[in-house]
Amino acid sequence: MNDACSLVLATDRDIDELMSWFPDAGSVDIWGGPKFRYPFTRGSFVKDCGIEKMISYSLRAADGRMIAFGQRYARDNRAHLARLIASPAARRQGYGRRLIEELIETVRREGKYADVSLFVYRHNEPAYRCYLQLGFRVQPYPEKAVLREQCYFLTRPVELAAAVAG
């Protein structure tokens, strides 16, 4: 992995690129959940992403390519991470981990939340292992959250970032 990555706010152009990363309904479901429509149009994709409700970020390589995407929003007095993905061409190279570290750093700098959370499908072993390596731990499932039998709910303290990253 090249360390010359930067996390930036996602642009309209990034949404077009992101749409190309999903070749089928299964890939959209594991990323966006069962309510995310497939096949999608640009309009349905933007709406299902919740672009207007969440802060969306792109992780860019030194040459400007978007290599990962993620979102965050407030949920139950935590910063909640959602729709985390690395580009198909950049998978298994550490960019997912880098994306999460950078997202947590934005939360730390903001100073509003002590913890971050996320959901992951139980069958998404690569993502689940990555989250555990980053210090996330499985927690009791939120009462009003859907997919209780299909997903894990994980949290970690924001300030754990320095200790885990090392």
C-alpha positions, -999 to 999 in steps of 0.1 A, spaced: 0 0 0 12 35 -8 11 57 22 4 88 1 -33 85 5 -57 113 15 -92 113 28 -114 139 12 -151 147 10 -167 127 -18 -176 145 -50 -204 139 -75 -178 123 -98 -169 99 -70 -205 86 -70 -203 77 -106 -171 58 -100 -185 41 -69 -215 29 -89 -192 10 -112 -179 -11 -82 -211 -31 -79 -216 -57 -107 -246 -75 -91 -273 -74 -65 -252 -94 -40 -223 -69 -40 -248 -41 -34 -265 -59 -6 -233 -67 13 -223 -30 11 -256 -11 12 -280 -35 29 -312 -51 18 -331 -19 11 -305 -7 -15 -320 -11 -49 -304 -31 -77 -304 -26 -106 -300 10 -97 -301 43 -115 -279 72 -105 -309 88 -88 -318 57 -68 -282 51 -59 -277 86 -45 -310 83 -26 -303 48 -12 -268 60 -2 -283 87 19 -259 112 5 -279 141 19 -280 126 54 -244 113 59 -209 127 54 -194 108 25 -156 104 20 -133 92 -6 -98 78 0 -76 89 -28 -43 76 -40 -14 100 -47 -24 100 -84 -59 111 -75 -77 78 -81 -105 70 -56 -95 38 -39 -120 36 -11 -153 51 0 -171 54 33 -197 74 52 -204 85 87 -233 99 107 -245 102 143 -262 72 158 -270 65 194 -244 91 207 -217 76 186 -201 83 152 -214 55 131 -194 43 101 -213 30 71 -209 18 35 -172 12 38 -156 -2 6 -123 -4 -12 -122 -3 -50 -122 -38 -65 -88 -31 -80 -74 -20 -45 -88 -48 -23 -66 -68 0 -39 -41 0 -48 -24 33 -69 4 19 -100 -6 38 -80 -4 70 -66 29 60 -101 42 52 -114 33 86 -83 48 104 -88 80 85 -125 81 92 -119 76 129 -93 104 128 -120 128 115 -142 118 144 -113 123 169 -105 158 154 -142 168 156 -142 158 193 -179 152 196 -179 114 202 -160 90 224 -169 59 204 -175 48 168 -198 20 157 -206 -1 126 -226 -31 114 -211 -59 94 -228 -90 79 -217 -121 98 -207 -138 65 -184 -109 55 -153 -125 72 -127 -102 56 -144 -71 68 -152 -86 102 -115 -96 108 -103 -61 97 -126 -44 122 -115 -67 150 -78 -59 142 -87 -22 144 -100 -27 180 -137 -30 173 -156 -54 196 -189 -71 192 -216 -54 214 -252 -62 222 -274 -55 191 -293 -22 192 -330 -28 200 -344 -10 170 -318 -21 144 -327 -45 117 -309 -77 106 -302 -89 141 -296 -124 129 -275 -115 99 -252 -88 113 -228 -80 141 -228 -46 158 -193 -34 168 -180 -4 186 -146 9 197 -133 40 215 -121 68 192 -89 72 212 -79 36 206 -67 46 172 -31 54 181 -26 22 201 -42 -1 174 -26 16 144 9 9 158 
